[in-house]
Amino acid sequence: MAAVKACNILSTGANQGLCLETIKQLLKDSSQKWHIFAFCHDPDGPKSGALRELAKKHPSVITIIRLDADDPCSIKESAKKVGSLLGNSGLNLLVNNAGKMGSGNIQTSSVEDMKNNFNTNMIGPF
């Protein structure tokens, strides 16, 4: 992995896939002092087990924060938590990878399912 100079990192969708692997790779570089804010929809759920284990091993590095990208209140609350922890130092890197995949296809998905996916994947990152 190429050298990354960021110190304060916010990662959405951090409990699985590319973001979880990115966090694992960052943790391999012990020359940096990272603070990683790992956002995920259900921090206590079964899909977040690997992230919770990493946070237990690196409690001074990883802060897990619940974020529902569909919910403006959740977004504001998450931002407030990060702001209170960062103070004036700010973020250096955003890995915005939260997403949702529908349960079906174009023929079987309901309009409500499509709206939920659109809200999470398109509007949520903004």
N, CA, C and O atoms as a printed pandas DataFrame, in Angstrom:
     atom_number atom_name residue_name chain_id  residue_number  x_coord  y_coord  z_coord
0              1         N          MET        A               1    0.853   -1.186    0.000
1              2        CA          MET        A               1    0.000    0.000    0.000
2              3         C          MET        A               1    0.890    1.238    0.000
3              4         O          MET        A               1    1.861    1.302    0.754
4              5         N          ALA        A               2    0.574    2.204   -0.824
5              6        CA          ALA        A               2    1.347    3.443   -0.910
6              7         C          ALA        A               2    1.256    4.210    0.395
7              8         O          ALA        A               2    0.292    4.057    1.146
8              9         N          ALA        A               3    2.253    5.030    0.663
9             10        CA          ALA        A               3    2.286    5.819    1.898
10            11         C          ALA        A               3    1.098    6.775    1.952
11            12         O          ALA        A               3    0.815    7.498    0.997
12            13         N          VAL        A               4    0.423    6.760    3.073
13            14        CA          VAL        A               4   -0.707    7.645    3.311
14            15         C          VAL        A               4   -0.334    8.542    4.477
15            16         O          VAL        A               4    0.092    8.053    5.523
16            17         N          LYS        A               5   -0.488    9.839    4.310
17            18        CA          LYS        A               5   -0.074   10.755    5.356
18            19         C          LYS        A               5   -1.223   11.228    6.234
19            20         O          LYS        A               5   -1.019   12.001    7.169
20            21         N          ALA        A               6   -2.431   10.762    5.932
21            22        CA          ALA        A               6   -3.600   11.180    6.709
22            23         C          ALA        A               6   -3.508   10.637    8.129
23            24         O          ALA        A               6   -3.004    9.538    8.360
24            25         N          CYS        A               7   -4.002   11.426    9.067
25            26        CA          CYS        A               7   -4.006   10.995   10.462
26            27         C          CYS        A               7   -5.412   10.753   10.978
27            28         O          CYS        A               7   -5.643    9.772   11.685
28            29         N          ASN        A               8   -6.342   11.607   10.651
29            30        CA          ASN        A               8   -7.731   11.473   11.081
30            31         C          ASN        A               8   -8.578   11.050    9.894
31            32         O          ASN        A               8   -8.777   11.811    8.948
32            33         N          ILE        A               9   -9.071    9.822    9.961
33            34        CA          ILE        A               9   -9.750    9.210    8.825
34            35         C          ILE        A               9  -11.182    8.871    9.214
35            36         O          ILE        A               9  -11.429    8.337   10.294
36            37         N          LEU        A              10  -12.117    9.183    8.334
37            38        CA          LEU        A              10  -13.512    8.802    8.513
38            39         C          LEU        A              10  -13.870    7.843    7.390
39            40         O          LEU        A              10  -13.693    8.150    6.211
40            41         N          SER        A              11  -14.375    6.681    7.774
41            42        CA          SER        A              11  -14.724    5.667    6.795
42            43         C          SER        A              11  -16.167    5.242    7.000
43            44         O          SER        A              11  -16.525    4.793    8.089
44            45         N          THR        A              12  -17.007    5.373    5.973
45            46        CA          THR        A              12  -18.382    4.894    6.050
46            47         C          THR        A              12  -18.447    3.487    5.467
47            48         O          THR        A              12  -17.661    3.140    4.586
48            49         N          GLY        A              13  -19.368    2.689    5.950
49            50        CA          GLY        A              13  -19.446    1.304    5.492
50            51         C          GLY        A              13  -18.239    0.513    5.942
51            52         O          GLY        A              13  -17.778   -0.384    5.236
52            53         N          ALA        A              14  -17.719    0.846    7.128
53            54        CA          ALA        A              14  -16.432    0.326    7.588
54            55         C          ALA        A              14  -16.474   -1.105    8.109
55            56         O          ALA        A              14  -15.424   -1.678    8.400
56            57         N          ASN        A              15  -17.636   -1.685    8.230
57            58        CA          ASN        A              15  -17.716   -3.010    8.840
58            59         C          ASN        A              15  -17.489   -4.167    7.876
59            60         O          ASN        A              15  -17.431   -5.318    8.308
60            61         N          GLN        A              16  -17.359   -3.892    6.584
61            62        CA          GLN        A              16  -17.149   -4.988    5.641
62            63         C          GLN        A              16  -16.539   -4.474    4.345
63            64         O          GLN        A              16  -16.430   -3.267    4.127
64            65         N          GLY        A              17  -16.153   -5.391    3.507
65            66        CA          GLY        A              17  -15.694   -5.057    2.163
66            67         C          GLY        A              17  -14.435   -4.219    2.102
67            68         O          GLY        A              17  -13.511   -4.382    2.899
68            69         N          LEU        A              18  -14.425   -3.320    1.136
69            70        CA          LEU        A              18  -13.240   -2.503    0.874
70            71         C          LEU        A              18  -12.827   -1.635    2.058
71            72         O          LEU        A              18  -11.637   -1.490    2.339
72            73         N          CYS        A              19  -13.792   -1.065    2.744
73            74        CA          CYS        A              19  -13.433   -0.182    3.860
74            75         C          CYS        A              19  -12.815   -0.960    5.013
75            76         O          CYS        A              19  -11.851   -0.492    5.618
76            77         N          LEU        A              20  -13.338   -2.114    5.325
77            78        CA          LEU        A              20  -12.746   -2.928    6.383
78            79         C          LEU        A              20  -11.328   -3.318    6.011
79            80         O          LEU        A              20  -10.427   -3.264    6.847
80            81         N          GLU        A              21  -11.127   -3.707    4.775
81            82        CA          GLU        A              21   -9.775   -4.078    4.337
82            83         C          GLU        A              21   -8.838   -2.868    4.353
83            84         O          GLU        A              21   -7.666   -3.003    4.704
84            85         N          THR        A              22   -9.336   -1.700    3.982
85            86        CA          THR        A              22   -8.511   -0.483    4.041
86            87         C          THR        A              22   -8.060   -0.217    5.473
87            88         O          THR        A              22   -6.902    0.123    5.714
88            89         N          ILE        A              23   -8.975   -0.373    6.413
89            90        CA          ILE        A              23   -8.622   -0.172    7.826
90            91         C          ILE        A              23   -7.557   -1.175    8.252
91            92         O          ILE        A              23   -6.600   -0.809    8.934
92            93         N          LYS        A              24   -7.713   -2.431    7.859
93            94        CA          LYS        A              24   -6.705   -3.452    8.198
94            95         C          LYS        A              24   -5.334   -3.081    7.643
95            96         O          LYS        A              24   -4.320   -3.227    8.326
96            97         N          GLN        A              25   -5.309   -2.603    6.414
97            98        CA          GLN        A              25   -4.033   -2.214    5.801
98            99         C          GLN        A              25   -3.410   -1.012    6.508
99           100         O          GLN        A              25   -2.199   -0.972    6.722
100          101         N          LEU        A              26   -4.236   -0.036    6.869
101          102        CA          LEU        A              26   -3.718    1.129    7.590
102          103         C          LEU        A              26   -3.114    0.724    8.931
103          104         O          LEU        A              26   -2.103    1.288    9.350
104          105         N          LEU        A              27   -3.713   -0.230    9.591
105          106        CA          LEU        A              27   -3.218   -0.671   10.898
106          107         C          LEU        A              27   -1.863   -1.357   10.804
107          108         O          LEU        A              27   -1.142   -1.443   11.799
108          109         N          LYS        A              28   -1.513   -1.842    9.628
109          110        CA          LYS        A              28   -0.206   -2.478    9.442
110          111         C          LYS        A              28    0.934   -1.467    9.490
111          112         O          LYS        A              28    2.078   -1.830    9.762
112          113         N          ASP        A              29    0.625   -0.210    9.228
113          114        CA          ASP        A              29    1.659    0.839    9.233
114          115         C          ASP        A              29    1.749    1.438   10.636
115          116         O          ASP        A              29    1.016    2.367   10.975
116          117         N          SER        A              30    2.643    0.902   11.430
117          118        CA          SER        A              30    2.776    1.365   12.813
118          119         C          SER        A              30    3.562    2.674   12.924
119          120         O          SER        A              30    3.682    3.229   14.016
120          121         N          SER        A              31    4.094    3.170   11.812
121          122        CA          SER        A              31    4.847    4.432   11.867
122          123         C          SER        A              31    3.921    5.639   11.930
123          124         O          SER        A              31    4.361    6.739   12.264
124          125         N          GLN        A              32    2.653    5.448   11.616
125          126        CA          GLN        A              32    1.674    6.537   11.644
126          127         C          GLN        A              32    0.835    6.469   12.904
127          128         O          GLN        A              32    0.579    5.389   13.437
128          129         N          LYS        A              33    0.410    7.630   13.376
129          130        CA          LYS        A              33   -0.542    7.686   14.481
130          131         C          LYS        A              33   -1.907    7.984   13.869
131          132         O          LYS        A              33   -2.232    9.135   13.580
132          133         N          TRP        A              34   -2.703    6.928   13.675
133          134        CA          TRP        A              34   -4.005    7.051   13.055
134          135         C          TRP        A              34   -5.087    7.269   14.102
135          136         O          TRP        A              34   -4.956    6.828   15.244
136          137         N          HIS        A              35   -6.146    7.945   13.709
137          138        CA          HIS        A              35   -7.422    7.885   14.420
138          139         C          HIS        A              35   -8.461    7.645   13.335
139          140         O          HIS        A              35   -8.703    8.492   12.475
140          141         N          ILE        A              36   -9.060    6.475   13.402
141          142        CA          ILE        A              36  -10.010    6.053   12.377
142          143         C          ILE        A              36  -11.414    6.049   12.977
143          144         O          ILE        A              36  -11.682    5.351   13.954
144          145         N          PHE        A              37  -12.298    6.834   12.380
145          146        CA          PHE        A              37  -13.703    6.849   12.756
146          147         C          PHE        A              37  -14.417    5.907   11.798
147          148         O          PHE        A              37  -14.607    6.215   10.621
148          149         N          ALA        A              38  -14.808    4.757   12.324
149          150        CA          ALA        A              38  -15.391    3.696   11.511
150          151         C          ALA        A              38  -16.909    3.752   11.643
151          152         O          ALA        A              38  -17.464    3.360   12.669
152          153         N          PHE        A              39  -17.571    4.239   10.608
153          154        CA          PHE        A              39  -19.023    4.367   10.605
154          155         C          PHE        A              39  -19.649    3.116   10.003
155          156         O          PHE        A              39  -19.206    2.618    8.968
156          157         N          CYS        A              40  -20.681    2.621   10.666
157          158        CA          CYS        A              40  -21.447    1.521   10.090
158          159         C          CYS        A              40  -22.877    1.570   10.610
159          160         O          CYS        A              40  -23.160    2.173   11.645
160          161         N          HIS        A              41  -23.758    0.933    9.880
161          162        CA          HIS        A              41  -25.195    0.999   10.150
162          163         C          HIS        A              41  -25.568    0.298   11.454
163          164         O          HIS        A              41  -26.412    0.788   12.203
164          165         N          ASP        A              42  -24.942   -0.845   11.726
165          166        CA          ASP        A              42  -25.306   -1.632   12.904
166          167         C          ASP        A              42  -24.030   -2.135   13.594
167          168         O          ASP        A              42  -23.626   -3.278   13.380
168          169         N          PRO        A              43  -23.396   -1.293   14.417
169          170        CA          PRO        A              43  -22.133   -1.678   15.055
170          171         C          PRO        A              43  -22.221   -2.926   15.923
171          172         O          PRO        A              43  -21.220   -3.617   16.113
172          173         N          ASP        A              44  -23.405   -3.223   16.454
173          174        CA          ASP        A              44  -23.560   -4.389   17.324
174          175         C          ASP        A              44  -24.057   -5.622   16.584
175          176         O          ASP        A              44  -24.208   -6.685   17.186
176          177         N          GLY        A              45  -24.309   -5.494   15.300
177          178        CA          GLY        A              45  -24.870   -6.592   14.512
178          179         C          GLY        A              45  -23.837   -7.619   14.098
179          180         O          GLY        A              45  -22.636   -7.417   14.278
180          181         N          PRO        A              46  -24.314   -8.723   13.540
181          182        CA          PRO        A              46  -23.423   -9.817   13.155
182          183         C          PRO        A              46  -22.434   -9.457   12.044
183          184         O          PRO        A              46  -21.346  -10.029   11.982
184          185         N          LYS        A              47  -22.789   -8.533   11.181
185          186        CA          LYS        A              47  -21.889   -8.158   10.082
186          187         C          LYS        A              47  -20.758   -7.243   10.543
187          188         O          LYS        A              47  -19.863   -6.930    9.758
188          189         N          SER        A              48  -20.787   -6.814   11.794
189          190        CA          SER        A              48  -19.765   -5.891   12.303
190          191         C          SER        A              48  -18.769   -6.565   13.235
191          192         O          SER        A              48  -17.950   -5.886   13.855
192          193         N          GLY        A              49  -18.822   -7.876   13.344
193          194        CA          GLY        A              49  -17.941   -8.607   14.257
194          195         C          GLY        A              49  -16.462   -8.369   13.999
195          196         O          GLY        A              49  -15.700   -8.143   14.939
196          197         N          ALA        A              50  -16.046   -8.415   12.747
197          198        CA          ALA        A              50  -14.625   -8.219   12.418
198          199         C          ALA        A              50  -14.175   -6.806   12.781
199          200         O          ALA        A              50  -13.058   -6.616   13.263
200          201         N          LEU        A              51  -15.030   -5.821   12.555
201          202        CA          LEU        A              51  -14.689   -4.442   12.911
202          203         C          LEU        A              51  -14.591   -4.288   14.428
203          204         O          LEU        A              51  -13.682   -3.624   14.925
204          205         N          ARG        A              52  -15.515   -4.895   15.161
205          206        CA          ARG        A              52  -15.460   -4.832   16.627
206          207         C          ARG        A              52  -14.167   -5.461   17.159
207          208         O          ARG        A              52  -13.561   -4.947   18.099
208          209         N          GLU        A              53  -13.754   -6.575   16.553
209          210        CA          GLU        A              53  -12.508   -7.226   16.978
210          211         C          GLU        A              53  -11.302   -6.317   16.734
211          212         O          GLU        A              53  -10.412   -6.212   17.578
212          213         N          LEU        A              54  -11.283   -5.667   15.581
213          214        CA          LEU        A              54  -10.191   -4.722   15.295
214          215         C          LEU        A              54  -10.182   -3.579   16.301
215          216         O          LEU        A              54   -9.123   -3.172   16.778
216          217         N          ALA        A              55  -11.359   -3.068   16.617
217          218        CA          ALA        A              55  -11.447   -1.956   17.569
218          219         C          ALA        A              55  -10.987   -2.388   18.962
219          220         O          ALA        A              55  -10.392   -1.593   19.690
220          221         N          LYS        A              56  -11.257   -3.638   19.338
221          222        CA          LYS        A              56  -10.783   -4.148   20.633
222          223         C          LYS        A              56   -9.265   -4.230   20.663
223          224         O          LYS        A              56   -8.642   -3.933   21.682
224          225         N          LYS        A              57   -8.669   -4.633   19.543
225          226        CA          LYS        A              57   -7.209   -4.743   19.457
226          227         C          LYS        A              57   -6.534   -3.378   19.371
227          228         O          LYS        A              57   -5.379   -3.227   19.769
228          229         N          HIS        A              58   -7.257   -2.381   18.850
229          230        CA          HIS        A              58   -6.688   -1.049   18.633
230          231         C          HIS        A              58   -7.630    0.028   19.186
231          232         O          HIS        A              58   -8.123    0.866   18.431
232          233         N          PRO        A              59   -7.880    0.007   20.498
233          234        CA          PRO        A              59   -8.884    0.927   21.062
234          235         C          PRO        A              59   -8.516    2.403   20.975
235          236         O          PRO        A              59   -9.399    3.261   20.976
236          237         N          SER        A              60   -7.240    2.704   20.900
237          238        CA          SER        A              60   -6.844    4.112   20.801
238          239         C          SER        A              60   -6.827    4.602   19.352
239          240         O          SER        A              60   -6.610    5.786   19.093
240          241         N          VAL        A              61   -7.056    3.685   18.414
241          242        CA          VAL        A              61   -7.002    4.026   16.990
242          243         C          VAL        A              61   -8.397    4.064   16.358
243          244         O          VAL        A              61   -8.707    4.980   15.596
244          245         N          ILE        A              62   -9.229    3.078   16.668
245          246        CA          ILE        A              62  -10.525    2.934   15.993
246          247         C          ILE        A              62  -11.664    3.318   16.925
247          248         O          ILE        A              62  -11.775    2.816   18.044
248          249         N          THR        A              63  -12.499    4.211   16.441
249          250        CA          THR        A              63  -13.739    4.570   17.126
250          251         C          THR        A              63  -14.886    4.176   16.211
251          252         O          THR        A              63  -15.013    4.700   15.104
252          253         N          ILE        A              64  -15.718    3.258   16.672
253          254        CA          ILE        A              64  -16.866    2.823   15.878
254          255         C          ILE        A              64  -18.054    3.721   16.208
255          256         O          ILE        A              64  -18.376    3.947   17.374
256          257         N          ILE        A              65  -18.694    4.222   15.165
257          258        CA          ILE        A              65  -19.843    5.120   15.322
258          259         C          ILE        A              65  -20.978    4.635   14.424
259          260         O          ILE        A              65  -20.774    4.327   13.250
260          261         N          ARG        A              66  -22.168    4.576   14.996
261          262        CA          ARG        A              66  -23.353    4.177   14.232
262          263         C          ARG        A              66  -23.738    5.295   13.263
263          264         O          ARG        A              66  -23.789    6.466   13.637
264          265         N          LEU        A              67  -24.003    4.919   12.029
265          266        CA          LEU        A              67  -24.458    5.875   11.018
266          267         C          LEU        A              67  -25.481    5.206   10.121
267          268         O          LEU        A              67  -25.207    4.172    9.511
268          269         N          ASP        A              68  -26.645    5.794   10.045
269          270        CA          ASP        A              68  -27.656    5.380    9.072
270          271         C          ASP        A              68  -27.682    6.463    8.009
271          272         O          ASP        A              68  -28.229    7.544    8.229
272          273         N          ALA        A              69  -27.091    6.173    6.856
273          274        CA          ALA        A              69  -26.974    7.172    5.786
274          275         C          ALA        A              69  -28.321    7.594    5.235
275          276         O          ALA        A              69  -28.406    8.568    4.486
276          277         N          ASP        A              70  -29.371    6.881    5.592
277          278        CA          ASP        A              70  -30.740    7.217    5.182
278          279         C          ASP        A              70  -31.399    8.235    6.106
279          280         O          ASP        A              70  -32.431    8.813    5.763
280          281         N          ASP        A              71  -30.811    8.451    7.263
281          282        CA          ASP        A              71  -31.444    9.222    8.332
282          283         C          ASP        A              71  -30.675   10.513    8.617
283          284         O          ASP        A              71  -29.580   10.461    9.177
284          285         N          PRO        A              72  -31.230   11.671    8.242
285          286        CA          PRO        A              72  -30.536   12.944    8.482
286          287         C          PRO        A              72  -30.181   13.174    9.956
287          288         O          PRO        A              72  -29.149   13.776   10.251
288          289         N          CYS        A              73  -31.021   12.704   10.884
289          290        CA          CYS        A              73  -30.708   12.855   12.311
290          291         C          CYS        A              73  -29.479   12.028   12.686
291          292         O          CYS        A              73  -28.629   12.486   13.449
292          293         N          SER        A              74  -29.390   10.821   12.154
293          294        CA          SER        A              74  -28.240    9.970   12.413
294          295         C          SER        A              74  -26.961   10.602   11.848
295          296         O          SER        A              74  -25.907   10.550   12.482
296          297         N          ILE        A              75  -27.057   11.186   10.679
297          298        CA          ILE        A              75  -25.898   11.841   10.054
298          299         C          ILE        A              75  -25.423   13.003   10.924
299          300         O          ILE        A              75  -24.228   13.135   11.188
300          301         N          LYS        A              76  -26.355   13.841   11.369
301          302        CA          LYS        A              76  -25.990   14.985   12.220
302          303         C          LYS        A              76  -25.395   14.521   13.539
303          304         O          LYS        A              76  -24.410   15.091   14.009
304          305         N          GLU        A              77  -25.975   13.505   14.133
305          306        CA          GLU        A              77  -25.484   12.980   15.417
306          307         C          GLU        A              77  -24.078   12.402   15.264
307          308         O          GLU        A              77  -23.218   12.619   16.117
308          309         N          SER        A              78  -23.848   11.672   14.186
309          310        CA          SER        A              78  -22.526   11.102   13.919
310          311         C          SER        A              78  -21.489   12.196   13.711
311          312         O          SER        A              78  -20.379   12.119   14.236
312          313         N          ALA        A              79  -21.857   13.212   12.944
313          314        CA          ALA        A              79  -20.941   14.333   12.702
314          315         C          ALA        A              79  -20.617   15.054   14.013
315          316         O          ALA        A              79  -19.481   15.473   14.240
316          317         N          LYS        A              80  -21.618   15.189   14.861
317          318        CA          LYS        A              80  -21.406   15.847   16.151
318          319         C          LYS        A              80  -20.419   15.052   17.014
319          320         O          LYS        A              80  -19.554   15.641   17.663
320          321         N          LYS        A              81  -20.542   13.732   17.025
321          322        CA          LYS        A              81  -19.631   12.877   17.799
322          323         C          LYS        A              81  -18.199   13.031   17.308
323          324         O          LYS        A              81  -17.273   13.199   18.102
324          325         N          VAL        A              82  -18.027   12.973   15.994
325          326        CA          VAL        A              82  -16.680   13.097   15.433
326          327         C          VAL        A              82  -16.111   14.480   15.740
327          328         O          VAL        A              82  -14.950   14.608   16.128
328          329         N          GLY        A              83  -16.931   15.506   15.566
329          330        CA          GLY        A              83  -16.482   16.870   15.857
330          331         C          GLY        A              83  -16.034   17.038   17.292
331          332         O          GLY        A              83  -15.034   17.707   17.555
332          333         N          SER        A              84  -16.757   16.443   18.221
333          334        CA          SER        A              84  -16.380   16.577   19.629
334          335         C          SER        A              84  -15.077   15.852   19.936
335          336         O          SER        A              84  -14.323   16.276   20.812
336          337         N          LEU        A              85  -14.805   14.759   19.221
337          338        CA          LEU        A              85  -13.562   14.020   19.435
338          339         C          LEU        A              85  -12.372   14.672   18.743
339          340         O          LEU        A              85  -11.247   14.592   19.236
340          341         N          LEU        A              86  -12.610   15.316   17.608
341          342        CA          LEU        A              86  -11.523   15.933   16.843
342          343         C          LEU        A              86  -11.135   17.314   17.343
343          344         O          LEU        A              86   -9.970   17.705   17.261
344          345         N          GLY        A              87  -12.098   18.046   17.854
345          346        CA          GLY        A              87  -11.807   19.430   18.211
346          347         C          GLY        A              87  -11.484   20.221   16.962
347          348         O          GLY        A              87  -12.245   20.203   15.995
348          349         N          ASN        A              88  -10.363   20.914   16.978
349          350        CA          ASN        A              88   -9.964   21.762   15.843
350          351         C          ASN        A              88   -9.060   21.056   14.841
351          352         O          ASN        A              88   -8.660   21.658   13.845
352          353         N          SER        A              89   -8.732   19.791   15.086
353          354        CA          SER        A              89   -7.757   19.146   14.198
354          355         C          SER        A              89   -8.332   18.723   12.853
355          356         O          SER        A              89   -7.580   18.633   11.883
356          357         N          GLY        A              90   -9.627   18.462   12.753
357          358        CA          GLY        A              90  -10.256   18.156   11.466
358          359         C          GLY        A              90   -9.914   16.789   10.918
359          360         O          GLY        A              90   -9.080   16.070   11.469
360          361         N          LEU        A              91  -10.569   16.441    9.829
361          362        CA          LEU        A              91  -10.340   15.179    9.134
362          363         C          LEU        A              91   -9.344   15.374    8.009
363          364         O          LEU        A              91   -9.262   16.445    7.409
364          365         N          ASN        A              92   -8.583   14.317    7.731
365          366        CA          ASN        A              92   -7.625   14.344    6.639
366          367         C          ASN        A              92   -8.051   13.488    5.453
367          368         O          ASN        A              92   -7.613   13.711    4.325
368          369         N          LEU        A              93   -8.911   12.504    5.720
369          370        CA          LEU        A              93   -9.290   11.575    4.659
370          371         C          LEU        A              93  -10.708   11.070    4.897
371          372         O          LEU        A              93  -11.074   10.721    6.019
372          373         N          LEU        A              94  -11.498   11.037    3.835
373          374        CA          LEU        A              94  -12.844   10.475    3.870
374          375         C          LEU        A              94  -12.900    9.319    2.888
375          376         O          LEU        A              94  -12.612    9.482    1.702
376          377         N          VAL        A              95  -13.275    8.146    3.393
377          378        CA          VAL        A              95  -13.517    6.987    2.550
378          379         C          VAL        A              95  -15.022    6.754    2.622
379          380         O          VAL        A              95  -15.515    6.128    3.560
380          381         N          ASN        A              96  -15.742    7.258    1.635
381          382        CA          ASN        A              96  -17.200    7.260    1.659
382          383         C          ASN        A              96  -17.708    6.067    0.862
383          384         O          ASN        A              96  -17.929    6.157   -0.345
384          385         N          ASN        A              97  -17.890    4.951    1.558
385          386        CA          ASN        A              97  -18.182    3.704    0.872
386          387         C          ASN        A              97  -19.461    3.022    1.365
387          388         O          ASN        A              97  -19.731    1.880    0.992
388          389         N          ALA        A              98  -20.241    3.699    2.188
389          390        CA          ALA        A              98  -21.484    3.082    2.661
390          391         C          ALA        A              98  -22.403    2.852    1.476
391          392         O          ALA        A              98  -22.474    3.672    0.561
392          393         N          GLY        A              99  -23.084    1.762    1.501
393          394        CA          GLY        A              99  -24.008    1.467    0.410
394          395         C          GLY        A              99  -24.966    0.363    0.782
395          396         O          GLY        A              99  -24.803   -0.327    1.788
396          397         N          LYS        A             100  -25.937    0.222   -0.031
397          398        CA          LYS        A             100  -26.977   -0.781    0.198
398          399         C          LYS        A             100  -27.268   -1.456   -1.124
399          400         O          LYS        A             100  -27.327   -0.809   -2.170
400          401         N          MET        A             101  -27.450   -2.762   -1.065
401          402        CA          MET        A             101  -27.801   -3.494   -2.266
402          403         C          MET        A             101  -29.213   -4.034   -2.096
403          404         O          MET        A             101  -29.556   -4.588   -1.051
404          405         N          GLY        A             102  -29.994   -3.874   -3.090
405          406        CA          GLY        A             102  -31.377   -4.312   -3.031
406          407         C          GLY        A             102  -31.508   -5.817   -2.906
407          408         O          GLY        A             102  -30.589   -6.571   -3.226
408          409         N          SER        A             103  -32.657   -6.232   -2.439
409          410        CA          SER        A             103  -32.912   -7.665   -2.314
410          411         C          SER        A             103  -33.852   -8.079   -3.441
411          412         O          SER        A             103  -35.050   -8.261   -3.228
412          413         N          GLY        A             104  -33.325   -8.219   -4.577
413          414        CA          GLY        A             104  -34.141   -8.588   -5.721
414          415         C          GLY        A             104  -33.535   -8.012   -6.982
415          416         O          GLY        A             104  -32.352   -7.675   -7.024
416          417         N          ASN        A             105  -34.347   -7.904   -7.990
417          418        CA          ASN        A             105  -33.889   -7.309   -9.235
418          419         C          ASN        A             105  -34.905   -6.269   -9.680
419          420         O          ASN        A             105  -35.879   -6.009   -8.974
420          421         N          ILE        A             106  -34.692   -5.694  -10.805
421          422        CA          ILE        A             106  -35.548   -4.610  -11.301
422          423         C          ILE        A             106  -37.002   -5.064  -11.442
423          424         O          ILE        A             106  -37.921   -4.255  -11.313
424          425         N          GLN        A             107  -37.207   -6.336  -11.702
425          426        CA          GLN        A             107  -38.567   -6.845  -11.886
426          427         C          GLN        A             107  -39.262   -7.178  -10.564
427          428         O          GLN        A             107  -40.490   -7.131  -10.480
428          429         N          THR        A             108  -38.484   -7.514   -9.535
429          430        CA          THR        A             108  -39.097   -7.939   -8.271
430          431         C          THR        A             108  -39.008   -6.902   -7.165
431          432         O          THR        A             108  -39.695   -7.034   -6.152
432          433         N          SER        A             109  -38.180   -5.869   -7.328
433          434        CA          SER        A             109  -38.040   -4.848   -6.288
434          435         C          SER        A             109  -39.246   -3.929   -6.269
435          436         O          SER        A             109  -39.789   -3.567   -7.313
436          437         N          SER        A             110  -39.649   -3.563   -5.079
437          438        CA          SER        A             110  -40.765   -2.626   -4.954
438          439         C          SER        A             110  -40.253   -1.197   -5.127
439          440         O          SER        A             110  -39.051   -0.944   -5.041
440          441         N          VAL        A             111  -41.145   -0.301   -5.362
441          442        CA          VAL        A             111  -40.787    1.117   -5.470
442          443         C          VAL        A             111  -40.143    1.574   -4.163
443          444         O          VAL        A             111  -39.173    2.332   -4.173
444          445         N          GLU        A             112  -40.691    1.110   -3.038
445          446        CA          GLU        A             112  -40.146    1.481   -1.725
446          447         C          GLU        A             112  -38.699    1.003   -1.574
447          448         O          GLU        A             112  -37.860    1.745   -1.062
448          449         N          ASP        A             113  -38.393   -0.230   -2.013
449          450        CA          ASP        A             113  -37.020   -0.745   -1.980
450          451         C          ASP        A             113  -36.092    0.131   -2.810
451          452         O          ASP        A             113  -34.987    0.465   -2.381
452          453         N          MET        A             114  -36.548    0.495   -3.994
453          454        CA          MET        A             114  -35.728    1.332   -4.877
454          455         C          MET        A             114  -35.478    2.706   -4.261
455          456         O          MET        A             114  -34.373    3.239   -4.352
456          457         N          LYS        A             115  -36.504    3.274   -3.638
457          458        CA          LYS        A             115  -36.330    4.578   -2.979
458          459         C          LYS        A             115  -35.331    4.476   -1.833
459          460         O          LYS        A             115  -34.481    5.351   -1.670
460          461         N          ASN        A             116  -35.431    3.414   -1.040
461          462        CA          ASN        A             116  -34.493    3.233    0.077
462          463         C          ASN        A             116  -33.057    3.092   -0.419
463          464         O          ASN        A             116  -32.143    3.694    0.144
464          465         N          ASN        A             117  -32.859    2.301   -1.466
465          466        CA          ASN        A             117  -31.519    2.149   -2.029
466          467         C          ASN        A             117  -30.997    3.466   -2.579
467          468         O          ASN        A             117  -29.836    3.814   -2.366
468          469         N          PHE        A             118  -31.836    4.190   -3.274
469          470        CA          PHE        A             118  -31.435    5.483   -3.836
470          471         C          PHE        A             118  -31.057    6.459   -2.715
471          472         O          PHE        A             118  -30.041    7.149   -2.806
472          473         N          ASN        A             119  -31.863    6.513   -1.678
473          474        CA          ASN        A             119  -31.566    7.423   -0.561
474          475         C          ASN        A             119  -30.221    7.086    0.080
475          476         O          ASN        A             119  -29.430    7.986    0.362
476          477         N          THR        A             120  -29.959    5.819    0.309
477          478        CA          THR        A             120  -28.707    5.425    0.946
478          479         C          THR        A             120  -27.518    5.641    0.027
479          480         O          THR        A             120  -26.508    6.205    0.449
480          481         N          ASN        A             121  -27.618    5.204   -1.216
481          482        CA          ASN        A             121  -26.461    5.187   -2.103
482          483         C          ASN        A             121  -26.191    6.498   -2.822
483          484         O          ASN        A             121  -25.050    6.773   -3.194
484          485         N          MET        A             122  -27.220    7.312   -3.024
485          486        CA          MET        A             122  -27.034    8.548   -3.784
486          487         C          MET        A             122  -27.130    9.803   -2.908
487          488         O          MET        A             122  -26.275   10.685   -2.985
488          489         N          ILE        A             123  -28.143    9.874   -2.099
489          490        CA          ILE        A             123  -28.359   11.082   -1.297
490          491         C          ILE        A             123  -27.519   11.040   -0.026
491          492         O          ILE        A             123  -26.970   12.061    0.389
492          493         N          GLY        A             124  -27.413    9.858    0.600
493          494        CA          GLY        A             124  -26.654    9.707    1.842
494          495         C          GLY        A             124  -25.234   10.271    1.795
495          496         O          GLY        A             124  -24.845   10.989    2.716
496          497         N          PRO        A             125  -24.447    9.975    0.761
497          498        CA          PRO        A             125  -23.082   10.503    0.716
498          499         C          PRO        A             125  -22.999   12.031    0.668
499          500         O          PRO        A             125  -22.010   12.619    1.107
500          501         N          PHE        A             126  -24.038   12.663    0.135
501          502        CA          PHE        A             126  -24.009   14.123    0.101
502          503         C          PHE        A             126  -24.239   14.698    1.482
503          504         O          PHE        A             126  -24.248   15.918    1.649
